[in-house]
Amino acid sequence: MQITVGKVAKTLNIKSLTYIMYVFGVFIVSDTLISEHQQAAFIYFIYPVLMLFALFTTSHKLKRFTSVAAMALIIFGGVIEPLELDAIEESFILIPLLYIILFPGSLWPISTAVILVLSYLHNLPAEDFDEFVEDAIEVLAISVFASVMVYYQIQSRNQMRMYQDLSNTDVITEIPNRRAFFNHLEEVKKNKVDKFALLQMDLTRFKYVNDSLGHQYGDSLLRAFSNRVLGMLSNEDSFYRIGGNEFAIIVQAGDDLGDRISELEYKLKHAYQPLFHLEESSYSLQFSTGIALLDDAMGDVELWCKNCDLATNKAKSKSNDSIQWYDDELLEETIRSHQIQHELKLAIEQSQFDLAYQPKVDIKTGELLGAEGLIRWIHPELGFISPAEFITIAERTTQIIPIGRWVVDEACSQIKDWRDKGWDLSISVNVSTVQFMHDDIFKVVKESIEKHGIPAERLELEVTETTLMTDPESVALTCEKLRKLGLTISIDDFGVAYSSLNYLKKLPIDVLKIDKSFVDDCVTNHNDHMLIRTIIQMGHNMGKVVVAEGVETSSQLALLKGEGCDMYQGYYFSKPLFSEEFEQKFKPV
């Protein structure tokens, strides 16, 4: 359980006050014993020694022994030399209260009160009986009341602590949860002495395992995984489950932090066994790990967590069991990513984007039929920024929406310009999943076509299989509306994602584009050749036009032509060209 510095300070203050009251009470009782006893009064100097030893000793056996010895000293002393009630009634009432401090929530205080009363009862003068009864009732009542109050206070405190522990504990794995993790981060902020490292572990494909096996098996696997990792950690390490398939380890150390992390990294790489056996079946749980040091974030806990997130995402992009440190290289990537994200907002306003056009060619006649519009970003300071780099950032920040609108409008404008020059070519553009999910793509396309006054048939939208499968019904409905408007719809990179024939037969599409990865080795790899043949035959049987991407050699072109592919594009015919270059190279005189 994580305890804040404020709570610790408050606890220490209460404990200190209790100790002071205890010592003060022992002093009063000791003073009474020494001053009132005439016979061998020096013996009673043992009493404060025993009581103070009982308070500070960590041994429960010694605490009980010295407490009994101190009580026995009072009882036997009272039997040998009884004291006047008036002399002891004020101080001896403190004795049960001292035992409440020594043994809170127990019967010790009541027992000592009863023993005190009984020890003075056997030789009590008759004339003191009424006063004795009054004092006895007072001692017993105070002892019982104080003991009961302390007992319920302890029970209440224990129950609150139990509830707090439960609120900070993950129900499934029984390790500290996300709330406990953030509580620990608050402590880290106040720690100016130790060094810290954060490891974030992301279980690979756990959602698939959980969905396929059921939540009961998934929970069992999570428990088994957490127990296995716990066995690799030292007592100083803190292990948390911070999400469905995400775990975190906070390592706290001094100058030996580097050695501690190296040892833990070695264990995660070499000692961890990914295979788990549940009910006569075996399941594999692998993970990707990001590591970040608090010092690299200059003590900023929020930045520290972000650095670890970035390292974890980098590890996930590599392999299932990859461990990635947040280092200078990743820092440079992060800085560049943030700069690109910031610059994206200005790119359209400052006309930094342009479209390059890659020709689409009839594979039988060699006739130029159209082009694919590919976005290019030439930044005045950063130079050429690859779409593979900025499109991902644009999609993550939804800036792809205004960029996508610009692409559609620019393609329509280019179609209009070429038509005015007597060149009737179609242009295809890619549409992001984010645009389909968060923008009215039908309205955007319709308004742009009407704005430039071009035939809808000259604009083609390319969507990926991932987009089609994200929300099949909604995407299919939008594609159908666009087709009724006159547009052509094509599946880009066909074959690399779902390629579900069941969905393919339902979706309103016109063109299948064979992904470049199949074309690359189709001449030398029999399997790729057969896949291309299958896609072409399937597409023709379903009445679709088939286009091959990434054609770079004459042998690839010959194979595609032999298999009956309809169109192709690639560096063999031409690299993507900006509009002026495109016109100079291909426009008929």
C-alpha positions in Angstrom: 0.0 0.0 0.0 1.3 3.4 -0.9 1.3 6.0 1.9 1.7 9.7 1.2 4.3 11.9 3.0 1.6 13.9 4.7 0.0 10.8 6.2 3.4 9.6 7.4 4.1 12.9 9.1 0.7 12.8 10.8 1.2 9.2 12.0 4.6 10.1 13.4 3.2 13.1 15.3 0.5 11.0 16.9 3.0 8.3 17.8 5.3 10.9 19.3 2.5 12.4 21.4 1.5 8.9 22.6 5.1 8.1 23.7 5.3 11.4 25.6 2.0 10.6 27.4 3.2 7.1 28.2 6.5 8.3 29.6 4.7 11.0 31.7 2.3 8.3 33.1 5.2 5.9 33.9 6.9 8.8 35.7 3.9 9.6 37.9 3.3 5.9 38.9 7.0 5.4 39.6 7.1 8.6 41.7 4.2 7.3 43.7 5.7 3.9 44.2 9.1 5.2 45.3 7.8 8.0 47.6 5.0 6.1 49.3 6.8 2.8 50.0 9.1 2.9 53.1 10.5 -0.6 52.8 13.2 -1.1 50.1 11.9 1.8 48.1 14.9 1.6 45.7 13.5 -1.6 44.3 10.8 0.4 42.6 13.3 2.1 40.4 13.1 -1.1 38.4 9.5 -0.3 37.5 10.2 2.6 35.0 13.0 0.6 33.4 10.7 -2.4 32.8 7.9 -0.2 31.4 10.1 1.8 29.1 11.8 -1.4 27.9 8.3 -2.8 27.2 7.4 0.3 25.2 10.5 0.3 22.9 11.3 -3.4 22.4 10.3 -5.0 19.1 10.1 -8.4 20.6 6.5 -9.3 21.6 7.8 -12.0 24.0 10.0 -9.5 25.9 7.2 -6.9 25.8 4.9 -9.4 27.6 7.6 -10.5 30.0 8.6 -7.0 31.1 4.9 -5.9 31.3 4.0 -8.8 33.6 7.2 -8.2 35.7 6.3 -4.5 36.2 2.8 -5.5 37.2 4.0 -8.2 39.5 6.4 -5.7 41.2 3.4 -3.4 42.0 1.2 -6.3 43.3 3.8 -8.0 45.5 4.9 -4.6 46.8 1.3 -3.8 47.7 0.9 -7.2 49.5 4.1 -6.8 51.5 3.5 -3.1 52.3 0.0 -2.0 51.5 -0.4 1.7 50.6 -3.1 4.1 51.6 -5.9 4.4 49.1 -5.7 8.2 49.2 -2.0 8.0 48.3 -2.4 5.7 45.2 -5.9 6.3 43.9 -4.9 9.2 41.6 -1.8 7.6 40.1 -2.7 3.9 40.0 -5.7 4.8 37.7 -3.0 5.4 35.0 -1.7 1.9 35.1 -4.5 0.3 32.9 -4.1 3.2 30.5 -0.4 2.5 30.2 -1.3 -1.1 29.1 -3.7 0.3 26.6 -0.7 1.9 24.9 1.4 -1.2 25.2 -1.4 -3.6 24.1 -4.1 -1.6 22.3 -7.3 -3.4 21.5 -6.6 -6.3 23.9 -7.9 -7.3 27.4 -4.6 -6.4 29.1 -5.9 -3.0 30.5 -9.0 -4.6 32.0 -7.0 -7.5 33.4 -4.5 -5.1 35.1 -7.4 -3.1 36.5 -9.1 -6.2 38.0 -5.8 -7.5 39.4 -5.1 -4.1 41.0 -8.6 -4.1 42.6 -8.3 -7.7 43.9 -4.8 -7.1 45.3 -6.1 -4.4 47.6 -9.3 -6.2 48.6 -7.9 -9.0 50.8 -6.5 -6.8 53.6 -8.7 -3.7 53.1 -9.8 -2.0 56.4 -13.5 -2.0 56.9 -13.7 1.8 57.3 -12.1 2.2 53.8 -14.5 -0.2 52.0 -16.9 2.5 50.7 -14.1 4.6 49.3 -12.5 1.4 47.9 -15.7 0.5 46.0 -15.9 4.0 44.6 -12.3 3.9 43.4 -12.6 0.3 42.1 -15.7 1.2 40.0 -13.8 4.3 38.7 -10.7 2.3 37.7 -12.7 -0.6 36.1 -15.1 1.8 34.3 -12.3 3.9 32.8 -10.3 0.8 31.9 -13.3 -0.9 30.2 -14.4 2.3 28.4 -10.9 3.1 27.2 -10.2 -0.4 26.1 -13.5 -0.7 24.2 -13.0 2.7 22.5 -9.4 1.8 21.5 -10.6 -1.6 20.2 -13.2 -0.1 18.0 -10.8 2.6 16.8 -8.3 -0.1 15.8 -11.0 -2.1 14.1 -12.2 1.0 12.2 -8.6 1.8 11.2 -8.0 -1.7 10.0 -11.2 -1.7 8.0 -10.3 1.6 6.4 -6.8 0.3 5.7 -8.4 -2.8 4.1 -10.7 -0.7 1.9 -7.8 1.4 0.9 -5.8 -1.7 0.1 -8.7 -3.0 -2.0 -9.1 0.3 -3.9 -5.4 0.2 -4.7 -5.4 -3.5 -5.7 -6.2 -5.0 -9.1 -9.1 -7.5 -8.6 -7.8 -10.0 -11.1 -4.1 -10.2 -10.4 -4.1 -9.0 -6.8 -1.2 -6.7 -7.5 -1.3 -2.9 -7.1 -3.5 -1.2 -9.7 -3.5 2.0 -11.8 -4.6 4.1 -8.8 -1.7 2.8 -6.7 0.7 3.4 -9.6 -0.3 7.1 -9.7 -0.1 7.4 -5.9 3.5 6.1 -6.2 4.2 8.7 -8.9 3.1 11.4 -6.4 5.7 10.0 -4.0 8.4 10.0 -6.7 7.8 13.7 -7.2 8.7 14.4 -3.6 11.7 12.1 -3.5 14.9 14.2 -4.1 17.3 11.5 -3.1 16.8 8.2 -5.0 17.0 7.4 -8.7 14.1 5.8 -10.6 13.4 3.8 -13.7 10.1 3.0 -15.2 9.4 -0.1 -17.3 6.1 -0.5 -19.1 5.1 -3.9 -20.4 2.5 -4.5 -23.1 1.2 -8.0 -23.6 1.2 -8.9 -27.2 -2.1 -10.0 -28.8 -3.7 -10.6 -25.3 -7.0 -9.3 -26.5 -7.1 -12.0 -29.2 -6.2 -14.6 -26.5 -8.8 -13.2 -24.2 -11.6 -13.1 -26.8 -10.8 -16.6 -28.2 -10.5 -18.3 -24.8 -13.0 -16.4 -22.8 -12.5 -14.0 -19.9 -12.1 -16.7 -17.4 -9.1 -18.2 -19.1 -7.8 -14.7 -19.8 -8.0 -13.8 -16.1 -6.1 -16.9 -15.2 -3.4 -16.1 -17.7 -3.1 -12.6 -16.3 -2.7 -14.0 -12.8 -0.1 -16.5 -14.0 1.8 -13.8 -15.9 1.9 -11.4 -13.0 3.1 -14.1 -10.6 5.8 -15.1 -12.9 7.1 -11.5 -13.3 6.8 -10.9 -9.6 9.2 -13.8 -9.1 11.8 -11.9 -11.0 11.6 -8.7 -9.1 13.4 -7.7 -5.9 11.7 -6.4 -2.8 12.5 -2.8 -3.8 10.7 -3.0 -7.1 7.0 -2.1 -7.4 4.8 -3.9 -9.9 1.5 -2.6 -11.2 -1.3 -3.5 -13.6 -2.2 -0.2 -15.2 -4.5 -1.4 -18.0 -6.1 -4.4 -19.6 -2.9 -5.8 -21.0 -0.4 -3.2 -19.6 1.8 -3.5 -16.6 4.4 -1.2 -15.1 7.5 -1.6 -12.9 9.0 1.2 -10.9 12.6 0.5 -9.9 13.9 2.7 -7.0 17.6 2.7 -6.2 20.7 4.7 -5.6 23.8 4.8 -7.7 23.3 1.1 -8.5 20.2 1.8 -10.6 22.0 0.9 -13.8 23.0 -2.5 -12.5 19.6 -3.2 -11.2 18.0 -2.3 -14.5 20.5 -4.4 -16.4 19.8 -7.4 -14.2 16.1 -7.0 -14.6 16.4 -6.6 -18.4 18.4 -9.8 -18.5 15.8 -11.7 -16.6 13.0 -10.4 -18.8 14.9 -11.4 -21.9 16.3 -14.8 -20.8 14.6 -16.0 -17.6 11.0 -15.3 -18.5 9.2 -18.3 -20.0 6.4 -17.2 -22.3 4.5 -20.5 -22.2 1.8 -21.0 -19.7 -0.1 -24.3 -19.0 -3.8 -24.0 -18.1 -6.1 -27.1 -18.0 -3.9 -29.3 -20.1 -3.4 -26.6 -22.8 -0.5 -24.3 -23.4 -0.7 -20.6 -24.2 2.0 -18.1 -25.1 2.2 -14.6 -23.5 4.9 -12.4 -24.9 5.3 -8.7 -24.2 7.0 -5.5 -25.5 8.8 -3.3 -22.9 9.8 0.3 -22.8 12.3 1.6 -20.3 12.8 5.3 -19.3 14.9 6.9 -16.6 13.5 9.8 -14.5 16.8 11.6 -14.8 16.4 11.7 -18.6 13.1 13.5 -18.0 14.9 16.0 -15.7 12.7 14.9 -12.8 9.5 15.6 -14.6 7.2 12.7 -13.8 4.7 13.4 -16.5 7.4 13.6 -19.2 9.0 10.5 -17.7 5.7 8.5 -18.3 5.4 9.9 -21.8 9.0 8.9 -22.6 8.2 5.4 -21.4 5.1 5.3 -23.5 7.1 6.2 -26.6 9.7 3.6 -25.8 7.0 1.0 -25.4 5.3 1.9 -28.7 8.7 1.7 -30.4 9.2 -1.8 -28.9 5.8 -2.9 -30.1 6.7 -1.9 -33.6 9.8 -4.1 -33.6 8.9 -7.6 -32.3 6.9 -9.4 -29.6 9.7 -9.7 -27.0 11.5 -6.4 -27.8 12.9 -4.1 -25.0 13.4 -0.5 -26.0 15.2 2.2 -24.0 14.2 5.8 -24.3 17.5 7.0 -25.7 18.9 10.0 -27.7 17.8 8.4 -31.0 14.2 8.1 -29.7 14.4 11.6 -28.3 15.3 12.9 -31.7 12.4 11.0 -33.2 10.1 12.5 -30.6 11.3 16.0 -31.2 10.9 15.6 -34.9 7.4 14.0 -34.4 6.3 17.0 -32.3 7.7 19.4 -34.8 5.9 17.7 -37.6 2.7 17.7 -35.6 3.0 21.4 -35.1 4.0 22.2 -38.6 1.1 20.2 -40.1 -1.3 22.9 -38.9 0.5 25.4 -41.1 1.3 23.2 -44.1 -2.1 23.8 -45.9 -2.2 27.5 -45.1 1.3 28.0 -46.4 0.7 25.8 -49.5 3.5 23.4 -48.6 1.6 20.3 -49.9 1.5 19.2 -53.5 0.3 16.2 -55.4 2.5 14.0 -57.5 0.9 11.8 -60.1 1.9 8.3 -60.9 0.5 7.1 -64.3 -2.0 4.2 -64.5 -1.4 2.3 -67.8 -3.4 -0.2 -69.8 -1.4 -3.4 -69.5 -2.4 -4.6 -73.0 -2.1 -1.4 -75.1 0.3 0.7 -73.0 -2.2 3.5 -73.2 -2.2 6.1 -70.3 -5.6 5.9 -68.6 -5.2 7.9 -65.5 -3.0 8.6 -62.5 -2.9 8.2 -58.8 -2.5 11.4 -56.8 0.1 11.0 -54.1 0.6 13.8 -51.5 4.0 15.3 -51.1 5.2 17.7 -48.4 8.2 19.9 -49.1 8.9 21.8 -45.9 10.9 25.0 -46.3 13.3 24.0 -43.4 12.9 20.2 -43.0 12.9 19.5 -46.7 11.0 16.5 -48.1 8.9 14.7 -45.4 7.8 11.2 -46.4 4.1 10.5 -46.3 4.9 7.4 -44.3 6.2 9.7 -41.6 3.6 12.5 -41.5 0.4 10.6 -42.4 0.6 8.5 -39.2 0.9 11.7 -37.1 -1.9 13.4 -39.1 -4.2 10.4 -38.5 -3.4 10.3 -34.8 -4.1 14.0 -34.4 -7.1 14.0 -36.8 -5.3 16.6 -38.9 -5.7 14.1 -41.7 -9.3 15.5 -42.1 -8.4 18.9 -43.5 -5.4 17.3 -45.4 -7.8 14.8 -46.9 -10.2 17.5 -47.9 -7.4 19.4 -49.6 -6.3 16.3 -51.5 -9.8 15.7 -52.9 -10.2 19.3 -53.9 -6.7 19.5 -55.5 -7.4 16.3 -57.5 -10.7 17.7 -58.7 -8.9 21.0 -59.6 -6.3 19.0 -61.6 -8.9 17.0 -63.4 -10.6 20.3 -64.4 -7.3 21.8 -65.5 -6.4 18.9 -67.7 -9.9 18.7 -69.2 -9.7 22.4 -70.1 -6.5 21.5 -71.9 -8.2 18.7 -73.8 -6.8 15.9 -71.7 -9.5 13.7 -70.2 -7.7 11.6 -67.5 -9.1 10.2 -64.3 -7.3 10.7 -61.0 -7.5 8.4 -57.9 -6.7 9.6 -54.4 -6.4 7.7 -51.1 -9.0 8.2 -48.3 -8.0 7.5 -44.7 -9.9 5.5 -42.2 -10.1 8.6 -40.0 -11.8 10.5 -42.8 -14.5 7.8 -43.2 -15.0 7.6 -39.4 -14.9 11.3 -38.5 -15.8 13.3 -41.6 -18.6 13.4 -44.1 -16.6 12.1 -47.0 -19.7 12.0 -49.3 -20.4 15.7 -48.7 -16.7 16.6 -49.2 -16.4 14.8 -52.5 -19.8 16.0 -53.8 -19.1 19.7 -53.0 -15.6 19.5 -54.6 -17.0 17.9 -57.8 -19.7 20.5 -58.1 -17.3 23.3 -57.3 -14.9 22.4 -60.2 -17.6 21.2 -62.5 -16.1 17.8 -63.4 -17.7 14.5 -64.2 -17.8 12.3 -61.1 -16.5 9.4 -63.2 -13.1 11.0 -63.4 -12.5 10.8 -59.7 -11.6 7.5 -58.0 -11.3 6.9 -54.3 -8.9 4.3 -53.0 -9.7 2.8 -49.6 -7.8 0.1 -47.7 -9.2 -3.2 -46.5 -8.6 -2.0 -42.9 -10.9 1.0 -43.6 -13.6 -1.3 -45.1 -13.5 -3.6 -42.1 -13.5 -0.9 -39.5 -17.3 -0.3 -39.8 -18.3 -2.4 -42.8 -22.0 -1.3 -42.9 -21.3 2.4 -42.6 -18.4 2.3 -45.0 -20.4 0.2 -47.5 -23.3 2.7 -47.3 -21.0 5.6 -48.0 -19.2 3.8 -50.9 -22.6 3.0 -52.4 -23.7 6.6 -52.3 -20.4 7.7 -53.9 -20.8 5.1 -56.7 -24.3 6.4 -57.4 -22.7 9.8 -57.7 -20.5 8.3 -60.4 -17.2 7.7 -58.6 -15.1 4.6 -58.9 -14.2 2.9 -55.6 -11.1 0.7 -55.4 -9.5 -1.4 -52.7 -5.9 -0.4 -52.2 -3.1 -2.8 -51.1 -5.5 -5.8 -51.6 -4.3 -9.0 -50.0 -2.2 -7.6 -47.1 -5.0 -7.2 -44.5 -8.3 -9.1 -44.2 -9.1 -10.1 -47.8 -12.3 -11.6 -46.6 -14.3 -13.0 -49.6 -17.4 -12.8 -47.6 -17.0 -9.0 -47.2 -15.6 -8.6 -50.7 -18.8 -9.8 -52.3 -20.9 -7.4 -50.3 -18.8 -4.3 -50.7 -19.6 -1.8 -53.5 -16.2 -1.6 -55.1 -15.0 -1.5 -58.7 -11.3 -2.0 -58.6 -8.8 -4.3 -56.9 -5.3 -3.1 -56.5 -2.7 -5.8 -56.0 -0.2 -4.8 -53.4 3.4 -4.2 -54.3 4.6 -6.8 -51.9 3.1 -9.5 -54.1 4.5 -8.0 -57.3 8.1 -7.7 -56.0 9.0 -11.4 -56.2 6.2 -12.7 -58.4 8.7 -13.7 -61.1 11.0 -15.7 -58.8 8.5 -16.8 -56.1 6.0 -19.3 -57.2 3.6 -18.6 -54.3 3.5 -14.9 -55.1 2.9 -15.8 -58.7 -0.1 -18.0 -57.7 -1.5 -15.3 -55.4 -1.4 -12.8 -58.2 -3.1 -15.3 -60.6 -5.8 -16.0 -57.9 -6.5 -12.3 -57.3 -6.8 -11.5 -61.0 -9.1 -14.4 -61.7 -11.2 -13.7 -58.6 -11.4 -10.0 -59.5 -12.5 -10.7 -63.1 -15.0 -13.4 -62.0 -16.6 -10.7 -59.7 -16.6 -8.1 -62.5 -13.8 -6.0 -61.0 -10.9 -4.2 -62.7 -7.5 -5.4 -61.4 -4.6 -3.0 -61.1 -1.0 -4.0 -60.1 1.1 -1.6 -58.1 4.9 -1.3 -57.9 5.8 -2.8 -61.3 9.5 -2.1 -61.8 10.8 -4.6 -64.4 9.8 -5.9 -67.8 9.6 -9.5 -66.5 7.0 -8.4 -63.9 5.0 -6.6 -66.6 5.2 -9.7 -68.9 3.9 -12.0 -66.1 1.0 -9.7 -65.2 0.1 -9.3 -68.9 0.2 -13.1 -69.2 -2.2 -13.5 -66.3 -4.6 -11.0 -67.8 -4.1 -8.0 -65.4 -6.0 -4.9 -66.6 -3.7 -2.0 -65.5 -0.4 -1.3 -63.8 1.5 1.5 -62.2 5.1 1.6 -61.0 8.6 2.9 -61.7 9.0 0.7 -64.8 6.7 3.2 -66.6 7.2 6.3 -64.5 7.9 7.5 -61.0 5.3 9.9 -59.5 5.6 13.4 -61.2 4.3 16.8 -60.3 1.7 18.1 -62.7 4.0 20.2 -64.9 6.5 17.3 -65.3 3.6 15.0 -65.9 2.2 17.1 -68.7 5.6 17.6 -70.4 6.3 13.9 -70.4 2.9 12.4 -71.3 0.5 15.0 -72.7 -0.1 14.2 -76.4 0.8 17.0 -78.9 
